[in-house]
Amino acid sequence: MGKLIAGFLIGVVLVLGAEYLFLTQGGMPVSARSGPLPLEKFLTSRALHTAMAKEAGRPSPIPPTEANLISGAKIYLDNCEGCHGAPDQRTPGAIARGMFPRPPQLMPPHKGVTDDPVGETYWKVKNGIRLTGMPGFEGSLTDEQLWQVSLLLLKADQLPAKAKAAMR
């Protein structure tokens, strides 16, 4: 039994030593230009979906009226455009090109999040996403503003004319 415990402890020490060497010898990608670690995308996406699960199906308490979409457009331009792009912007801007992971382009002609449940978008805008550069706007925007920008993103590919005009 003693040999089993000793073998287990040696194995743990070897694994921790290898991790220490990996981190201290430059193996850990820390640059925004570095690619993800093995399994990083899978693990982080699973954790994110689990965290959002409770609110993802939540319906918006405010309707997608023209006034709410126009307000959402102003919020988007002030807070989101720098990273997520403007309508008809085909390539990411300088900020987005320098980030890892790259923020998705949310306005047409890109797909954006128009097929995501509005509650999921609301959760992302409210809470942010750790280690991606996506800030949480709870405390910076009111709950109504969070829903307005979430509705704008849901309807980005079918905005009324006045809301499209507000985006310019």
C-alpha positions as CSV (number, residue, x, y, z in Angstrom):
1,M,0.0,0.0,0.0
2,G,2.9,2.3,0.8
3,K,4.3,1.9,-2.7
4,L,1.0,2.8,-4.2
5,I,0.8,6.0,-2.2
6,A,4.4,6.9,-3.0
7,G,3.8,6.3,-6.7
8,F,0.7,8.5,-6.6
9,L,2.6,11.3,-4.8
10,I,5.5,11.0,-7.3
11,G,3.0,11.2,-10.2
12,V,1.4,14.3,-8.7
13,V,4.8,16.0,-8.1
14,L,5.8,15.2,-11.7
15,V,2.6,16.6,-13.2
16,L,2.9,19.8,-11.1
17,G,6.6,20.1,-12.0
18,A,5.7,19.8,-15.7
19,E,3.0,22.4,-15.4
20,Y,5.4,24.7,-13.6
21,L,8.0,24.3,-16.3
22,F,5.4,24.8,-19.0
23,L,4.3,28.1,-17.5
24,T,7.8,29.5,-16.5
25,Q,9.5,28.5,-19.7
26,G,7.2,30.4,-22.1
27,G,4.9,27.5,-23.1
28,M,1.7,29.3,-22.0
29,P,0.4,31.5,-24.8
30,V,-0.2,35.0,-23.3
31,S,0.0,37.2,-26.4
32,A,-3.2,38.2,-28.2
33,R,-1.7,36.8,-31.3
34,S,-1.3,33.3,-29.8
35,G,-3.7,30.5,-30.6
36,P,-5.8,28.7,-28.0
37,L,-4.5,25.9,-25.9
38,P,-5.7,22.4,-26.6
39,L,-9.3,22.0,-25.4
40,E,-9.5,25.7,-24.5
41,K,-12.3,26.5,-26.9
42,F,-14.3,23.5,-25.9
43,L,-13.9,24.0,-22.2
44,T,-14.6,27.7,-22.2
45,S,-17.6,27.4,-24.5
46,R,-19.1,24.7,-22.2
47,A,-18.6,26.8,-19.1
48,L,-20.1,29.8,-20.8
49,H,-23.2,27.9,-22.0
50,T,-23.7,26.5,-18.6
51,A,-23.5,29.9,-17.0
52,M,-26.0,31.4,-19.5
53,A,-28.4,28.5,-19.4
54,K,-30.7,30.0,-16.8
55,E,-31.2,33.3,-18.6
56,A,-30.7,32.3,-22.3
57,G,-34.4,31.6,-22.8
58,R,-35.6,34.6,-20.9
59,P,-37.8,36.8,-23.1
60,S,-37.3,40.6,-23.2
61,P,-39.5,42.5,-20.8
62,I,-39.6,45.4,-23.4
63,P,-40.9,45.2,-26.9
64,P,-38.7,45.6,-30.0
65,T,-40.4,49.0,-30.9
66,E,-38.8,51.4,-33.2
67,A,-38.1,53.7,-30.2
68,N,-36.3,50.9,-28.3
69,L,-34.4,49.9,-31.4
70,I,-33.2,53.5,-31.9
71,S,-32.1,53.7,-28.3
72,G,-30.4,50.4,-28.7
73,A,-28.6,51.8,-31.8
74,K,-27.2,54.7,-29.8
75,I,-26.1,52.4,-27.0
76,Y,-24.4,50.1,-29.6
77,L,-22.6,53.0,-31.2
78,D,-21.3,54.4,-27.9
79,N,-20.3,51.1,-26.3
80,C,-20.0,48.3,-28.8
81,E,-19.0,49.5,-32.3
82,G,-15.3,49.8,-31.5
83,C,-14.9,46.1,-31.1
84,H,-18.0,44.6,-32.8
85,G,-18.1,46.8,-35.9
86,A,-20.5,49.1,-37.7
87,P,-23.2,48.1,-40.2
88,D,-21.8,47.3,-43.7
89,Q,-18.2,47.1,-42.2
90,R,-16.7,44.1,-44.0
91,T,-13.5,43.7,-42.0
92,P,-12.8,44.0,-38.3
93,G,-11.5,47.4,-37.0
94,A,-8.1,47.9,-35.5
95,I,-9.2,47.1,-31.9
96,A,-10.9,43.8,-33.0
97,R,-7.9,42.7,-35.1
98,G,-5.6,43.1,-32.0
99,M,-7.8,41.0,-29.6
100,F,-7.8,37.3,-28.8
101,P,-10.2,35.9,-29.2
102,R,-11.4,38.2,-31.9
103,P,-14.8,39.7,-31.0
104,P,-17.5,38.7,-33.5
105,Q,-18.7,41.3,-36.0
106,L,-22.4,41.8,-35.0
107,M,-23.8,44.0,-37.8
108,P,-24.8,43.0,-41.3
109,P,-23.4,41.8,-43.6
110,H,-22.1,39.5,-40.8
111,K,-24.5,37.0,-39.2
112,G,-23.9,38.4,-35.8
113,V,-26.3,37.1,-33.0
114,T,-29.6,37.5,-34.8
115,D,-30.3,33.8,-34.3
116,D,-29.3,33.8,-30.6
117,P,-32.1,34.0,-28.0
118,V,-32.4,37.6,-26.8
119,G,-31.9,36.4,-23.2
120,E,-28.5,35.0,-24.2
121,T,-27.4,38.3,-25.7
122,Y,-28.7,40.2,-22.7
123,W,-26.6,37.9,-20.4
124,K,-23.5,38.5,-22.4
125,V,-24.0,42.3,-22.4
126,K,-24.9,42.4,-18.7
127,N,-22.2,40.1,-17.4
128,G,-19.4,40.2,-20.0
129,I,-17.2,37.2,-20.8
130,R,-14.1,36.6,-18.8
131,L,-10.7,36.5,-20.6
132,T,-12.2,37.7,-23.9
133,G,-12.2,41.5,-23.6
134,M,-16.0,41.5,-23.5
135,P,-16.9,43.8,-20.5
136,G,-20.0,43.5,-18.4
137,F,-22.2,46.6,-18.6
138,E,-24.2,45.9,-15.5
139,G,-23.7,49.1,-13.4
140,S,-22.8,51.1,-16.5
141,L,-26.1,50.7,-18.4
142,T,-29.6,50.4,-17.0
143,D,-31.5,47.2,-17.3
144,E,-33.7,48.8,-19.9
145,Q,-30.6,49.9,-21.9
146,L,-29.2,46.3,-21.7
147,W,-32.4,45.0,-23.2
148,Q,-32.6,47.7,-25.8
149,V,-29.1,46.9,-27.2
150,S,-29.9,43.1,-26.9
151,L,-33.1,43.7,-29.0
152,L,-31.1,45.8,-31.5
153,L,-28.7,42.9,-32.0
154,L,-31.5,40.4,-32.3
155,K,-33.1,42.5,-35.0
156,A,-29.9,43.7,-36.7
157,D,-30.7,42.2,-40.0
158,Q,-34.3,43.6,-40.1
159,L,-34.1,47.0,-38.6
160,P,-36.7,49.7,-39.4
161,A,-35.4,52.6,-41.5
162,K,-35.2,55.0,-38.5
163,A,-33.1,52.6,-36.5
164,K,-30.8,52.0,-39.5
165,A,-30.4,55.8,-39.8
166,A,-29.5,56.0,-36.1
167,M,-26.7,53.5,-36.8
168,R,-25.0,55.9,-39.2
